[in-house]
Amino acid sequence: MSSDQGEPENTSPAPLFDMLDLDSVSDEAEPDASVEIGDHVVTATDAHTGDIDLEALCRLAASVLIDEAAPAGQLDLHLVDLDTMRELNHTHMDVDEPTDVLAFPLDLDDGALSSAGERGPLLGDVVICPQVAFTQAAGHTGSFESEMALLTVHGTLHVLGHDHGETSERLRMQARERRHLAAIDVAHPVPAP
């Protein structure tokens, strides 16, 4: 991955970015990758600069949706630069610094799935900052690819309602992460209790 923080090469389509009214993102851009497995579609857009296997991330997120028995629908992955992630984190978490991953689930219990057109209802959005992932990978998962896999799984689980605010929730979520990462031969950075 390049650590260059230049202008984004691609733009993201948008339910998430329309909602956030980010000027740097085009409404008409197509996803950079899309994977459909059964009743689940995962798209990915890459608005940062770097070389990442977006299809592999889409397949991983789709496998999480299937294994977790998620309702049919679409999940959108967005890879963004530091400035965009800082803005999102500030707007939604009141923290004025970039973070590694943010998840924007739609309320599945209230039937509030928005339409994603022919691809089915939108389950939510996962936003990942590869530059943060790259920076923390060596001391966390050991490699950039493993870090991106962890963040994809982590964000997808958040969209599906998992949380880690309480110890029991954190342990349950980490167990789910371990399961999904083991399926692709990636070790979780936190040993099982």
N, C-alpha and C positions, 0 to 999 in steps of 0.2 A: 504494500500500500504506500502510496506517496504521502508524505507529510505536508505537501504543498497545500496551502490554504487559499488558493486562487478562486476565481469565479466558478460556480458550478457549471459542469458540462451539460447536464440534463436538467429537465424540470419535472415536477411531479404533477400528476393529475390530482384530483382532488377532493373528495369530500372533506378531508381534514383541513387541507390548506384553504379551501373556500371558506370554511367556518372560521379559520384564523385570519383570513384576509391578508395573507402575506403577498406583498407586491412582486416578490421575486419568482413566484411560481405561476406557471401558465395553466389555465383551466383545460386547455385542449391537448396537452401532452398525453401520449399513450404510455402505459407502463413499460419499463425497460425489460421486464420479465413477467411471465404469468404461468402458473402451473395449476392445472385442474385435475383433481383426484376425486372421483365419485361426485358427491354433491358439494365439494369444497373447492373454492378457487382462492389462490393466494397470488397477489400481484406485488411487484416490487418496483420502486422508482429510486433512482440514484441521483440525488442532487448535490453530491459532493464529488470531489475528484479522487479517483482511485480505481483499482482493478479488483472487483469482488465478484465471486460466483453467485449472482443473484438467483439463478435457478435453483442452486443447492439450498439457499436460504428459504426460498419459496417451498421447495419439497419438504424441508425440515418443519416449517410452520404448518404445512398441510398435514404432515404425519402427526403432529401434536393435536391438531383439530380432530383428526379421525380417532386417535387413541383416547382422547378426552371426551369422546362422544358429543362433540359440539354440534349445534344445529347446522343444517345446510346453510351455506352462504359464503360471503367473500371477506377475506382479511387482507388489508393493504399494509405492506411494509414500506417505509420511507427511510432512505438513508440520506442524512442531511449533514451540512457543515456545522462548525462550531457556533457561528453566529446565529444560525437558525435554531439550533438546539438551545442556546442560551435564551433566545427570545421565547421559545416554547416553555422552557423550564421556569422562566420568570413569570410569564403570563399565567401558567396553570399550577405551578407549585410554589410561587413566590420566592424562588431562589434565583439570584442573579448570577448564575454561572452555568456552563454547559454540563449536561449529565450524559450517561451512557445510553440509557433507554427510557422512553416514556410510552405508556400505553393509554389509548383512548377507547375504552370499551363502550359499546352501546348497551343500553339496559335491556338485556335479553328477557328478563322476567316480566317486564311491562309490555312486551311485544313492540318495542319502539325501534325495531330494525328499520333502517332507512333503505330505500331502494338503490341498488347498484346496477340497475338496468338488467340486461340479459344474464348477468352473472349471478343473480340472486341477491338476497338481502345482505347488507353490509354488517358484519359482526363487530368491526372496529378497526382501529389503526394502531400500528406499532411504529414508533419513530426511533431510529438508532443513529448515533453519531459515531461513525467509524474512527474518527480522529481520537475520540476519548477511548474507544475500545483498544486502539493501537497503543495508546499511552499506558493503559493499565494492564494490558495482556501479560506482559512478562512477569509481573508480580501477582497475577491472579490465576489465569488458566494456563499460562505458559506459551501460548501462541495467539496470533491475531485471528486465525481461522477458528480456533476453539472459543475465543472470546466472542466472536460474532455469532457462533452457534449458540452459546449460552444466552446471549442477549436476545436472540430470536426466540428461543424457547421461553425465556423469562417473560418477555413482552407478550407473547401469545398466551401464556398462562394467565397473565394479568387481564387480558381481554376476556378470558373465560371466567373471570371472577376470583382467581386466586389472589391472595394477599400475603404480606409478611410483617404486618404491624405487631402481631402478638407472637410469642415464642411458638405456640402450637401451630399457628398458621405458617410461620417461617419454616418450621421443620417439615410440615406437610408439603409446602411448595418446593423446598429443596429436594425432597424425595421424588417428586414428580419430575423436577429438572434432571436429577440423576438418571431416572428411567429413560427419559427421552435422549439424553446425551449418550448414555451407554449404547443405545441403538445405533449410533454413528461412531462408536469407539472414541468418545471424548470423555475425559475424566472431569468430574465436578470439582471445583476448587475447594469446596468445604467437605471434609471427610464425613461419612455417615456416622451418626451417633452410635 
